Amino acid sequence: MTAATRPITLAIMAMGGQGGGVLSDWIVHLAESNGYLAQATSVPGVAQRTGATIYYLELFPEAEAERAGQAPVLALMPSPGDVDIVLAAEFMEAGRALERGLVTPDRSTVIASSHRVYGITEKSAMGNGILDSEPIREQLRRHALRFIEFDMEATARRQGSVISAVLFGALAGSQTLPFPREAFEQAIRDGGIGVEASLRTFDESYQQAQGAEPHAAPSDTTPREAKASSNAGDSELDAMLAEIGSRFPESVRQVVREGALRLIDYQDLEYAREYLRLLQERRKHMPAAEEQRVPLLRELARHLALWMSYEDTIRVADLKIRRSRQDRVRNEVKAEPEQLVYTAEFMHPRVEEICDTLPAAFGSWVMRTNWVRRPLAKATQHGRRISPQRLRGFLLLLSVASLRRWRRRTLRYRDEWQRIAAWLAAVDRALAISPDVALEVIKAQGLVKGYGDTHQRGLASFNTVMLAFERFGSEPDAAARLRQLRDAALADEKGETLQRSVGEWKPEMHQEVDTSRIAVKQL
């Protein structure tokens, strides 16, 4: 077969629910309607990010086959170095194609969405496990003959369609296939499903591909306070935002605003004011040099807001019945307005979470009274499936979420605020030692997250790092060693790496690791 008669090869890298099969069908119909033979295969992947699938297509001119007097032999799978067009419905899928050798500088056009759908390993990482897209973007620019990228998920949302229609429009706009735009549009019409929305989406993405606009961040960068414009009439909120603007430097202002708005959403305006007061108190003790003060203040603003909005049963119930969550689920399953969508929430509160939601004195009594705690633990040892869309499930979750007004009286609130106070006192002591040590003490809070067993493991690791600070925080290399312990704590869930690191650092401290499992308030 000569170069002139070789097939056009396309690889579609898509995930479940993105319409990869529909896109493949459109391309097959497009080719066959315009004098080409088409072969399409698909290979489903494992359940990473809802299941990644490779759709592979080869297109061959029917007239060439007739001249040769025989049907072409078309491949069932893409071969490295032999793919003309790569379509990626999510950015890391383009990276996967690059890793497999499907992108080459002499022939491959890559059309990719810049948005991200995080993988299981990214979501389950103890720390920030999100992969950096920039190295992959740079390699795609270097190794692809042509690289077209924009936020296709945003385009699909704007037009009320799915990403397959965006990819089809971008494919047409790239002009890498020998078919006119009208033929692409006719393929959508002939498909007969969601025609109007798909054509609108096709038109917008066609123009974006033609414009070859530079990459823009796919995330929603609208400031959160702008989204809260409906509260602009609330003079107290306006006054608080104005106070943030006047009292905090511009380089950290956005983080402080986000933290305050998060805490208003979590509890109330007074809770956010307490957050600002604690920040101001710490700020007085920070270095005067801006290059040292700004990182400290930014990290403290972020971590303090996270700790003050700790996950408890009240918060979990509140999030599960929010309209925004229901809308997101409906959007993910592409439900029509008249369709009913039910979700099943697996709830398994331990006796500790139940006691944490009780008034502090009563919760403490239940926890230390075996004849009460043991039957309660036995009664709650099996999880339950609850549907927020059904009346019984909704009322149950609503009753728990409504306890928000009494959150300050709960056992969990008392315990968390004792820990927060101890941590802030440690930050103050660390500021008197050095900015680097203080920064590590602040960042150690990132080990405390989630609820239930996850929270207990994180708190244990946090207490170990805090014990290290109490014993060795004034040593010359304390910052580096605290960073080493924090990294070790994030290496695995069970804390085995942290245990080894503690033993290697100070043998005498290794003997005290188990005692560090006590609440930090006792340090």
N, C-alpha and C positions, 0 to 999 in steps of 0.2 A: 504494500500500500504506500503510495507516495504521500509527501507532506500535504499536497493539495487535496488529497482525498481522505485524510485522517479524520476521525470523528471529532466532534466538539464534545468536550468532557466537562461535566459540572458536578461539584460535590456540595450538598446542602448539609450544614451542621446545625441541627435544631434540637430542641428539647420538647418533652411532652406538653401538649396544649398550645404550642406555637404555630400549628398548622403546617408543619413540614410536609405532611402527606398531600395536603391541598396544593401547596406550592409545586410539589413534584408533578401532580396531575395537571396543573395549569401548563407547566413547561412541556409536558408530553403532548397535550392537546394542541398547544401552540406549534410545536414542531410538525406534528402529523398533519395539521391543517395547512401547512405551508411547504409541503413537498419533502419532508424529512422523515426518515425512519427513527424511531425513538425506543430506547430501552431504559427502564428504571428499576432499580433495586433499593432495598433499605435494610439496614442492619441495626436493630435496636441495641442500645447500650444498657448498662446497669443503672440502678436508681440513684444516680448522682444528679442533683438538681432536677428532679422529676423524670429522669431518664433521657440521656443524650442519644440521638439517633443520627446516623449518616445515611442520607439519601444520595444515591449516585446515579447519574444519567449520562448516556452517550447518544448523541444525535448525528445522523449520517444522511447526506443528500440522497434521496431516492433515485434521482437521475444518474448519479455516479454508480450506484449499484446496478442499475439497468445496463449501463455501458459496459461494466465489468462482467456482466452476465452471471453474477452470483451475489447472494446476500452477504453483507459484511459480518465479520465476527466481532461482536461487541463484548466488552469486559463486564463483569458483574461487580467489581470492586475497584475503587480508585487506586492507582499506582503512584508511588512517589515520583515526582518530576514529570507527571503526565496529566495534570489537571489544568484546564484552561480557566475555569471560573470557580471560585469558592464563595459560597453564600453562608454567612454565619449569623444566626438569629440572636446571638449573645456574644459579648466580646471575647470571653475566654474560650468559646468554641472556635473562634478564629485562631487563637493560640494553639488549640488542640490540632487544628489542621496544619499549622506551621510545624508543630512537633512531629507530626506524622510524615513530613516531607512533601505535603501536597501543595505547598506554595513555593514557586520558583521564579527567579527574576526574569527569565526569558519568555515566560508564557502566561503566568497566573495573574488574573484580576481578582482581587479580594474585595468583597462587598460585605461589610460587617456593621452590626449595631454596636454603639459605644456603651450601651447600658450593661449593667451587671446583674446576674442572678447568682447569689453566693452559693458555693458548694458546701457540702456537709462538713468537710474538714475546716472550711473557713468559719462556719457558724458555730462549730463545737470547740474551737480552739479556746484554751484557757484565757489567753490574752487577745490582742488584736490579730486575728488570723487572716484578715482580708489581704489577698494578693495584690501587689502593685501592678497596675495595668501598663504603666509607661514602658518598662523594658520590652514587653510584648509588642506594644505599639511601634516602638523604634525598630524592632526586628521585622515587623510586617512592612514598614515603609522601606526597609533595606532589601527585603527578599521578594517582594511582590513587584510584578511589572507595573501594576496600578493598584492603588489602595483607596477605596471609597468608604467613608465612615461617617455616620451621624447617629443620633439617638432615635432609633426606629421604634422603640417602645413608646416614647413620648408622641411620636407621629401617629401610631396606632390608637393611643388613648384620645388624642385630639379628634380623630375622625370616627371614633366608636367602632374600630375594626380590630383586626389581629395583625400580628407582625408579618405573617406570610404575604399579605397584600403589599406591605411596605417593601419587602425584599423583591417582590415581583416588579414593582414600580422602579426600584433602584436598578434592577437588572436591565429593564428596558432603557432607563436613562443612561446606563453605562455604554450602551450601543455595542456590546460585545457579541450579541447574537445577530444574525443576518435577517432580522424580521422588523417590520415597521411597527411603530407604536400602536397603530390601529389593530394589528394582529394580536398584540398583548391584551388590549382592552376587550377584543372579541372573545378571547379565551376565558376571561372573567365572566362575561355575559353568558357564554355557553355553559359555564359551570353551574349557574343558576342559584347560587347560595350567597346571600349577603351582597348582592351585586352592587347596589347603590353605594353602600359604605365602602366596599372594596375599591370601587372606581374612584371615589373621593380620595381614599388613601393612596391609591396608585398614582393619581395626578400629583399629589403633594410630594411623594417620595421621588417620582420621576424628576421633578424640578430640583429637588435637593441633590440628587445624583448628578444632574447636569451642571449645577452650580459649583460642585466640588468644594463646598465650604470647608474651612479648617475645622478640626476637632474642637468640640465644646464639651465641657463637663456635663454628663448626662443627668446628674442629680439635680433635684429641685433646690436651687440656691436662693429662693425667696426668703428673706429674713423672717424669722418666726413671728416677730412682733408685727410685721406687716400682715401676716395671715390673721392676726388677732384684731384686725381693724374693726371688727364688729363690736369690740369692747372699747373703742376709742372714746365713747361717751363717758366711760368710767373715770372720773377725775382722779380717784386714788391710784388706779393703774397708770394713768398718764403721769401722775406725779412721781411714781416709783421709777418709771422708765426715764423720766427727765433727770431724776437723781442719779441713776446709773450713768447717764450721759455726761453729767457734770463732775462726778466724783471718781470715775475710773478712766484710765488712759484709753485712747482709741484702740490700741492694739489688743486689748483684752475685753473691750466693751461688749462685743458680740457674744463672747462666751458667758459673760455675767448675765446678759439679757436672756440668753437661752436657758441658763440655770434658773433664773428667777421665774420665767414663764413656765418652766417645767414644774416648779414647786407650787405655783398657783394652780396648775392643772392637777397636781398630786393632792394638795391640801387646801390652801387658801392664801389670800394676799398677806396676811400676818405671818404666815410661815415663810414666805419669800422675803419679807422684811427682816426676819431673824437671820436668814441666809446672808443678806447684805451686811447686817451688823457684824456677823462673825468674820466676814471677809475684811471689813474695815479694821477690825481689831488686829488681825494678823498683818495687814498691810503696814501698820505703823512700825512693825519690827523688821520689815524687809529691807534689803540693801537699797541705798539711794541710787546706785548705778542702774540705769534702765536695762542694760543687757542682762543683768542678774535678776532685777525685780520682776520684769515682764514674764519670763518663763515660770517663776514661782507663783505669781498671782494668777496666771492663766490656768496652770495645773491645779492650784488650790480651788479656783472657782469651779472647774469641771468636776473634780473628785468630791468636793463637798456637796455639790448639787446631786451627784449620783448617790452618795451615802444618805443624804436627807430624804431622797425618794426611794428608799429601800423597798424591795418587793415583799409585801405581806399578803395575806389572804384577801384583805380589803382591796388592795390594788389589783390583784389578779382577777377578782370577780368584776371589778369596775371595767377593766379593759375588755373582758370577754363579752360584755353586753353593750358595748358602744356601737352606735350606728356606723361609724367609720369602719369598724372591723367587719361588720356585716356587709357593708358595701364592697370592701376589698375582697372578701370571700366570693361574693357574687360576681365581681369582675374577673377574678381568677378562673372561675368555672364557666365564664361566658354565659351566665344565666340571662334569659329574656325577662323583661319586666313582669310578665304574667306568671313566671315560673316560681315555685316555692323551693327554697334551698334550706336544708337542715344540716347542721354540723353536730358532731358528737365530741364533747369535751371530756377528756379523761381526767377526773379529779381524784386525787389520793392524798388528802391532808393527813399528816401525821398528828399524833396527840400533841406534839410540841407546837405545831401551827395553830391548833385549836386553842391551846392555853395562851398562846401569844395574842390571840384576838380578844381574850377575856380581860376584864379590869385587872390591873397589875397585881393587887393584893390577892384577888381570888385565883387568878392564873398561877401565881406562885404557890398558893396553897395546894391547888390540884396537882402541880408538878411534883411536889414533895410528899404528897399523901398517896401512898401506894394503893390503898384499898379503893381509891377513886380513880387514880391514873390508869391502873392496869385494866379494869373493865372498859374504860374509855378507849384505850389503845386497842383492845381486842375488837371492839365494836367498829373501829375505823380502819382495821388492817387491810380491808379489801377496798379497792378503788371503785368509783362509780362513773358511769357515763351520763353526762347531762347535756341536753340540747337547749341552748339559749333561745332558739326559735319557738320552742314549745312553752306553753304558759307555766307549767310546773317548774321547768328548768330556769326560765327567765325570772320568776318570782324568787326562787331560791338564791340565784346569783345577785339579784337586786337587793335582797335583804342583807346579804353580806356586804355588798358595796355601799349600802346606806350607812354602815357603821363608820364611814369616813369621818363624820362629825365628832365621833367619840374616840378617834384614833389616839389622841394625846393621852387618853386614860388607860390605854392597853399595856399589857406586859411587854409586848414587842417594842413599843415606842419607848418605854422606860429603859429597856436594855440597850437599844440602839443608841439612844442619846447619851447613855453612860459611856459607851464605846466611842462615840463621836467626840465627846468631851475629852476623853483620855487621849485620843489621836491628835486633837488640836493642841492639847498641852504638850504632846511630844513634838509637834511641829514647832511650837514656840521654843522649846529647848534646842531643837535642831537649828533653828535660825540663829541662835546664839553661838552655835559651833561654826557653821559655814553654809553658804547657799547650796552647795552641792549635796551635802548631807540632808538639808531640809527638803530638797527636791526629791530625794529618794524616799524620805519618810512620807511625803505627800503622795507620791506615785504608788506606794505600798497599798493604799486604799483600793487600787484596782484589783486586788486579789479577792476582795469581798464583793460577791455578786450573787444574784439569783435568790432562791429560797429553798427550804428543805435541806436535803443532804448536800446539794451544791453549795448552799450558803455556809453550812457547817464546815465543809472542807476548806472553802476559801478563807473563812474566819480563822481556822487553825493555822493556815499558812501565813496569814497576816500577823497573827500573834507571835509566830516564830520570828518573823522579820523584826517585829517591834521589840522582842526580847533581845535580838542581836543589837539593835540600836541602843537599848538601855545599857547593855554591857560593854559595847565596843564603839559606840557612836563618836567618841572623842578621839579615836585613833586617826592617824594621818590618812590612811587608805580606807576609812570607813565608808565613804560614798561608793567606791568601786566594789567593796565587798557586799554592801547592802544591795547594789544593783545585781550582783552575781546571785544573791539569794532570791531576789525577786524573779529573775529570769528562770532560776531553777524551780521556783514554785509554779511557774506557768508551763513548765515542760511536761507535766503529767498530772492527772487528776488525783492520784493516790498520794502524791507528795513524796514519792520515793527519791526523786532527784534532789529535792530540797533536803531530805534527811542526809543524803550522802554529802551534799555541799556543806551542811552545817558541821558534820563530822570532820571534813577535810579542813574547814576553816579554823575551828577551835575545838580541840578534843574535850576540853572542860565544858564547853557549851553543849556539846552533843549529849552529855548526860542530863541536860536540863530541857531538852526539846519537848519531852512529854509534859513537863510542867508548863510549857508555853501554850498548851491547849486550853488553858483557863481563859476566861474572858479578859480582854485587854484592860478593862477597867481596874483589874487587880494589879497591873504592873506597877 
